[in-house]
Amino acid sequence: MANKATFSSEQQAERLGAALRCTYEVESIAMHLNDNLPTEPEYMFLRSLVLRIFDLNSVAMSALDKDQTRTTADLWGVINRGGGCA
């Protein structure tokens, strides 16, 4: 049986900060892709994937940042809108 790691409140805050930073970088990458992908029809699928990344990342950001304006049902709605392809 594996030992379960326990973290102090300071360590938990640091881990949360790292996770939030990760979501900011994912958003930055998605923004760059969205702004720089060609507009030709053959890139439409890739554009839709980038938009999906935006949506899923927004769920992670809201959950990690304890966003009180979005309900849990709203978060699941975003996840389920993807049809299980994520």
C-alpha positions in Angstrom: 0.0 0.0 0.0 1.4 3.4 -1.0 1.9 6.1 1.6 -0.4 9.0 1.3 1.5 12.3 1.2 0.4 15.0 3.6 1.1 18.6 3.0 1.2 21.6 5.3 -1.1 24.5 4.5 1.9 26.4 3.1 2.8 23.5 0.8 -0.9 23.1 -0.2 -1.0 26.9 -1.1 2.3 26.5 -3.1 0.9 23.5 -5.0 -2.3 25.4 -5.7 -0.2 28.3 -7.0 1.7 26.0 -9.3 -1.5 24.5 -10.6 -3.0 27.9 -11.3 0.2 29.0 -13.0 -0.1 25.9 -15.2 -3.6 27.0 -16.2 -2.4 30.5 -17.1 0.3 29.0 -19.3 -2.2 26.7 -21.0 -4.4 29.7 -21.7 -1.5 31.6 -23.1 -0.6 28.8 -25.5 -4.2 28.4 -26.6 -4.4 32.2 -27.2 -1.3 32.1 -29.3 -2.6 29.2 -31.3 -6.0 30.8 -31.8 -4.4 34.1 -32.9 -1.9 32.5 -35.3 -3.7 29.6 -36.9 -4.4 30.0 -40.6 -8.0 30.7 -41.5 -8.3 28.1 -44.3 -11.0 25.5 -43.9 -8.4 22.6 -43.4 -7.5 24.2 -40.1 -11.1 24.3 -38.8 -10.7 21.1 -36.7 -7.5 22.4 -35.1 -9.3 25.7 -34.3 -12.1 23.7 -32.6 -9.6 21.8 -30.5 -8.0 25.1 -29.4 -11.5 26.4 -28.4 -12.1 23.2 -26.4 -8.8 23.7 -24.6 -10.0 27.2 -23.7 -13.3 25.8 -22.3 -11.7 22.9 -20.3 -8.9 25.2 -19.0 -11.6 27.7 -17.8 -13.1 24.8 -15.7 -9.7 24.1 -14.1 -9.1 27.8 -13.4 -12.5 28.3 -11.8 -12.1 25.2 -9.6 -8.6 26.0 -8.5 -9.3 29.7 -8.0 -12.5 28.9 -6.0 -14.5 31.0 -8.4 -17.9 31.6 -6.7 -19.6 32.9 -9.8 -19.7 29.5 -11.5 -21.7 26.6 -10.1 -20.5 23.0 -10.1 -23.3 22.3 -12.5 -21.9 25.0 -14.8 -18.5 23.4 -14.7 -19.8 20.0 -15.5 -21.9 21.5 -18.3 -18.7 22.8 -19.9 -17.0 19.4 -19.5 -20.0 17.4 -20.8 -20.5 19.7 -23.8 -17.5 18.1 -25.4 -19.3 14.8 -25.9 -16.7 12.8 -24.0 -13.9 13.4 -26.5 -11.7 15.1 -24.0 
